Amino acid sequence: MTLSRRDFVRLTAGTGALATLGQLGRTAAIAAPSGSYRAMVGIFLFGGNDGWNMVVPTDARHAAYQAARGAVALPRNQLTPLTNSSYALHPAMAALRPIWDEGALSLVLNTGTLFAPLTKATYQTRLDLRPSNLMSHSDEQDHWQGLRARESSSDGFLGRIADRMPGGRLPPLISLAGSTLALIGRQATPLVVPAAGLPARAGYRADETAKNLAIAAMATSDGGPIMEGVANTLRDTYDQATLANSLLAGASSVSRFFVDASGNALTSDIAMQLRGAAQMIEARGSLGHSRQTFLVSMGGFDHHASQVQPGTPAAGNHAAQLTALAQAMAAFHRAMQGLGIAANVTSFTMSDFGRTYAANAQNGTDHAWGNNHLVMGGDVAKGGIFGTYPDPVLGGADDITDQGRFIPGIAQEEYLGAIARWHGVSDADLPYVFPNWATWSTAGRGPLRLFR
C-alpha cells in the first residue's frame, strides 16, 4: 500500500512530543471567521474529577449532600462561597473566587456523555439509547474527545474544529498535554509540544544547508513515497521545533502572572502548560493566528482511596490537585488580562466522568457519570450557572444506582457546542464538529448560553 504524506503524518500522531505534527504554513480550508482574535483552552482532568466536591450547594441541599457523601463531604463553613449564588467551590479553589466576583467564571452542572435525552425510566428500559461502556476510563475519555457516544472515534472534536480554522506559521491547534484523540482532525494536524519546549535533536546543527542536505539525502533514497513523507515531516518538525522553542524558552510578559499569593513561581505541571499556552497566545500576531485552540491536562483524579484525609475532608489528595488547578487557572486568566484579551480567551474543564456521590470505605469515590465543570473567560455570562443540580438523594430520581451515579442533564454537545460556536465555528459546521448535533439542536435543546 502506498502511503501519502498526510497518511504518514496521521500515523505518527501518537508518537508523542517529538512528533511535531502538521505542515508549516498550512493553508485554511475556509476563510478566517469574522471578528476579533479568539482562543479556546480545553483543560482535561484525567481519571474522573470529583466535580461534586469541586462545586457544592450551600442552601438546604447541603444537608442532603453531607448525608449522602459521608466521609468526603465538605463542611459548609469551610467552603469558598460564590457571591449571589447558592453554590460554593472547594476551599482549595479559593484562587478562583475573585474571578467569579468579576464575572469571568461560570458553572456547568451535571453534564456528561449522552446519546439521547434520558430519564431514569428510559435508562432502565432503552438500552439502545445508553452510551456505550459507561464509566470506563478509556471509553469515556474517547466519548469526551471524539463525541460519539455509541461508537468508536478515529478523530476528535478539537481536530475537527481545526479543520475549519485558518493556519499560520505554526498549526493553530496546539497541545501541551501530549497526543490525544481530541487533536486528530480529518485534514488538520496539531502541534504537540511539552510546556518546557521540544528537546533538541542530538548533533543537530542549526545551519540550514546541513539540515536540508540531510533531508534531501533521505528523500532521494530508495524508500519512495514513505521516505519522502518522512523527510518532509522532519523538515516541518525542525522548523516548527525551532520556532516553538524560541517562543517557550524566550522572555515573556506573561510569566510574571504565574506566581502564588506570596510571589513564588507556580511550578505545577498544569501551571507550566497554561503558561506555555499563554506564551503562544502572546505570540499570536507573529504566528499569524486569528484563532487558536489549546489542550492542557492534569492526571491522577481517579481517587478510589485517600481522596480526603480521614476526619479532615477539606485536605488530602484531591484538595492538593484542586489547589494546583485553581492557582494555574487564575494565573492564566490574569495573564490574559495583562495582554488585554481576557474577553477573547475561554478556558473550560473536561474529565472522564464524575464520581459517586456516596463515599466508599477507603475515603474515596468510584466511577460515575454526570459531573460539574468550570468555564472561565472575560466573555462568559456573569454569575452564570447552567444546568440543574441533580436530586442528591441516593437512589433518587437521577441516580441509576444507589451510590449517586447521576444521569447528566446536559449533553457534552450542548456544553462544548456553545464554546465552539463562540470560537467561530459556523452553525453550518456544527454537525461536522459534533456528529450527534441533530439530537441536541432540536426539540428545545441547543448550545448553552454561556456567553454575554
N, C-alpha and C positions, 0 to 999 in steps of 0.2 A: 504494500500500500504506500503510495506517495503522500507525504505529509507537507502541507503548505506551511508557510511561516506562521500563520495565525494558529494552525493546529498545534505547532510546536510550542508556541508561547502559552496556549491554554494548557497543554500537558505539563508545563513547568510551573503552573500556578501554585502547586502545593509544596514547592521546594524550599520555601521559607524566605527569610530576608535577603539572602544572597541573590535570589531571583527578582530583580527589579523589573517588574513586568511592564509591558506597554511599549509603545514606539514613540520616540521623540518627535514632537511636532505633529502628533496625530490630529487630523482634521475632524471637525464635528460632523455628525450625520445630519444635524439640522442647525439652524442659526441659534445664537445665544438667546436665552429668554430675555424679554424686555425688562427694563427696570434696573435697579442697582445691584451691586455685588451681594451674594448670599452664600452662606456656608451652613451645612448641617453636619453635626458631630454625633455619631452614634457611640454610646458607651455600653458595651456588653458586659454584664456581670455573670461570668461563667460559674455554673454549679447550682444556680437557683437561689437568688437572693430572697431573704425573708422580708418581703415588702409589707407584711402585716406588722412588723416592728419598725419598719422604716417610716410608715405613715400610720398614726394611731388616732382613733376617735377620742375626743376629750369630753363629750357630752354624756348623756345617760348610757350610751352604748359601752362606755369604758368598763362598767361593772360586768357586762356580759363578756367583753374582751378579756378581762382579768380572770373570770371564772373559767373560760374556755382554754386560754393559753397556758394557764398553770405556771410552771417554773420559769417560762421565758417571758411572762407578762411584765411590762414596764410600769412601775408606779406612776400615777398621774402627776404627782408633784415633781417628778424628775424629767418629765418630757420637755421638749422645746416647742412651746405653743406657737401656732401660726395666727397672727393677728387677724381679727374679724372672721374667724372660721371656727369650726368645731373639730379641727384636726391639729395634730402636733407631729413633729419629727422626733426621731430617736434622739436622745440627748447628745449622742456622739456627732450629730449633724448640725450642731449649733452654728457652724460657719455659714450655713445656708439661710439662716433666719433673716439677716439683713437683706438678702436678695429677694426673699418673699416680701419683705416690707416695702421694698422699692418697686414691687410689681413685676419682677422678672423671673418668677418661678411659679409653675403650675403643677397640680397633681392630676394624675390619671388613675382612677380607681378601678380595680378588678378587671383588668384586661388580660387577654391571652389568646391562645390558638383556638379558632373556631372555624368549622367548615360551613356551618349554617347556624342561625339563632337556635338556642337550646334552652329548654326548661328542664327541671329535674325529671319530669314525666317523660319528655321526649328523649332525654338522655338514656333513660332506662329502657325505652321501647323501640327506639330507632337507631340501631347500631350503625346503619348506613350513613347517619348524619354525624357520627362521632369522628373527631380527628383520629388519625392512626397512631398507635403506640404512645398514647399519652403518658406523661410522667417519666419518660425515658430521656436521659440527658442528650444523647446523640440525636434522637428523633426530634425532640423539642427545640434543640439548637437549630436543626435544619428547618423546622417549621417557622421559627422566627426569622431566619436568614433567607430562606427560599420562598416562604409564604405560599406553600402548597400543603394544605392540611391533611390530605389523604393520599398523597403520592410523593415520591422522592423528587428532589430538585437537582438539576445539573447547573443551575445558575442562581444568582442571588439578587435581592431587590436593590441593593446599592449598585451592583454592576449594571442592572437594567436601567436604573436612573442615569448612570454614567453613559449608557448607550445613547441617551437623548440629550446629553450635555456637550458643550464645546470643549476642546482640548487646550493645550498650551505647551510651554517648554517642558513641563512635566505633566503626566496624566492628572486630571483634576480629582480623581478618586485615589485617596491616599490612606493606607493602613499603617498605623504604628502598633498594631496588635497581631502581626503575623498574617498568614494567608488563610482565609476562611471562605466558606461558601458564599457569604453575603457579597463578596467582592467580585464574583465572576459574572461578567456580562456576556451577551451574545456577540457583541462587537468590541466593546470597551474592555480594556485591561488595566489593572490598577498598578500603582506604585506601592510596593510593600517594603517598608524601611523601619528599622528599630529607632526608638526615640533618640538614642545616642549617635545615630548616623550609621551608615553602612561600613563594615570592615573593609580595610584596604586590601587589594589583591597583592599577595606576596610577590616581590620582584617586579611589580608593575611600575612602569615609567610614565610620567605624565606627558612625555614627548608624543605628540600626535602622529608623527611619522612612524615611530616604532610600533605604536598601537595599531595603526592602520595596516602596516606591513604584516603584523602577526595575524590580524583578522583576515586580510586578503589571502594569506597562505592557507588558512583554514578553509576559506570559501572556495578556493580553487583545487582543493584536494579531491579525492575520489568519492567523497561522501554524498555528492549530489545535492538534491534539494534539502535534505535533512541538515547537512553540514552548512549549507548556505543559510538556513534558518538559525543554526547555532551562531554563526558568525554575525549575522545581523542583530540577533538578540544580545550578544556580547557587546557589540558596538553601542547599542542603546543603553545597556546596563552600565558600561563605563561612563558614558556621557551623563546619564541620569545620576549615577552614584556621585560623580564629581560635583554636580550641582546640588544634590540633596545634602551631601556632607558639608558643603560650604554654607548652606542655609542653617543646618542644625548645629554646626560647630562654631559658627561666627557670632559676633556680637549681636545682641538683640535687645530691643527696648522692652520686650515682654517678660524677660527673665526676672526683672525686679518685682513682679507681682507674685511670683511663685515662692512665697515665704509664709511662715506661720505667724501667729499673733506676736511672737517675740522677735520676729525678723529673721529667723533661721530658715535656710533654704529647705523647701519641700523636696524630699528625696525618694518618696514612694514611686513605684513603677507607674502608677496611674498619673501621678503628677508629672513625671518625665514625659509620658505620652502626650498629655494635654499641653504641656509646654512646647513639645515638638509641633503639635497641630497649630498652636498659636504662632509659632515662628513661620510655618508655612503660610498661614493666613496673612501675617505681616508682609510676606514677600509676594502676595497675590499679584501685584502690579507687574513686577519683573517676570513673573511666571506666565502672565497673560491669561489669568483665570478670572472669569466673571462669575463662575460657580465653582465651589469646592465641596467635596464630600469626604469626611474622615471617619475612620473606625478606630476606636481605642477600646481597651478591655481591662478587666480585673478578673482574677480567678479565685478559687478557694471558697466559694459561697455554699458548698454542699455540707451544711452543718448538721449532720446526723447526731453528733455528740459535741459537748462543750461549746455550744453556741453562746451560752452565757456562763458567768461564774455562779456556782451554786449559792443561792441566797442573795446575789447581787446582780440581777438581770440586766442592769444598765452597763455592766462591764463584761468583758470576755472577748472571744474571737470576732464575733460579729460586730461588736462595738469598735474594735480596732480597725476593721475594714471600712466601716461607715465613716469613721473619722478621716481616714486617708482619702476616701471618695469625696466627702464634703469639702475638705480643705482644697483638694485639687480642682473640683468644680468651681468653688468660689474664686480661687486664684485665676482660673481660666476666664471667668466672667469679668473679673476686674481687668484682666489683660485686654479683653475685647473693648471694655470701656476706655482703657488707656489709648487704644487705637482709634477710638471714636466710631466703632462699628458694632456696638453691642446689639443694636436692633437688626443687624444684618446676619447674625450668627445664632443658630439654635442648636442646643445640645439636648440629648434625650437618652434615657436609660432603657435597656432591654435585658432580659435574662431568660434562662431556660424555662422556668416556671416559678410559681410561688411555692411556699412551704405549707405544711399542715398547720392549721390554726391551733390544734392541740399539740402541746409539747410531748416528747417521748420520755422514756425513763432515763435517758442519758443527757438530760439538759440540752437537748437539741430538737430538731424538727425534721420531718420527712418530706418526700416529694409530693407536690400537689399540683395545682392548675392555675387558677386566676391569681393575679398579682397586681401590686401598685407600682406606678412608675412616676418619674420626675421629668419635666420639660423645663428648660432654662433658656432665657434669651431676652433681649430688650424688646422684642415684638410680641411676646406671649401675652395672653389675656391676664390682666392684673387681678390677682386673687383667684385665678381660675381653678376650679375643682370640677373635674369631668368624670362622669360615670356615677354609679351608685355603689356605696359600700355594701357588701353582702350581709345577709342575715347572719349574725355571729353565733347563733345557736348551733352547737354541734348536732349534725343530723337534720338540720332545718331545711328550709325551702331551697337554699342554694348549695347545700353540701351533698355531694354524690356519695359520701361515706358517712361515718360518724366521727371523723377526725378533722373535719374542716378542710375539705378539698372542694373549693368553690368553683362553680361554673362561671366562666367570665361573662360579664355583662357587655363588654366592649371587645370587638374583634381587633386583631392586630392591624387589619386594613383600615379600620376607622381611626386608629391612633396614628400609625405610620403614614397613612394616606394623607392626613392633614398636614404633616410635616413635608411630605413630598410635594404637595400642591403649593405650599408656601415657598418651597425651594425653587419652584419654577416648572415642575412637571405639569404639562397641559392636561386638561380634562380628557382630551382625546388619547393621551398616552398613559393615563392611569390604568386602563385594563392591561396594557403591556407590562407595566411595572408590577401590578398586583393581579395575578392570574384569576383570582376569585372575586374580582372587583364588582361584577354584576350583582353578586349576592349582597354586598354591603353598600350599594349605592341606589337601592330601590326599596320600596315598601317602608319609607320613612327612615331608612338607615343612610348613613353617609359620613364623610370625614368630620371629626370633632371640630368645633370652633375654637381651636387652641390659640388663635392669634387675634390681635386687636383689629 
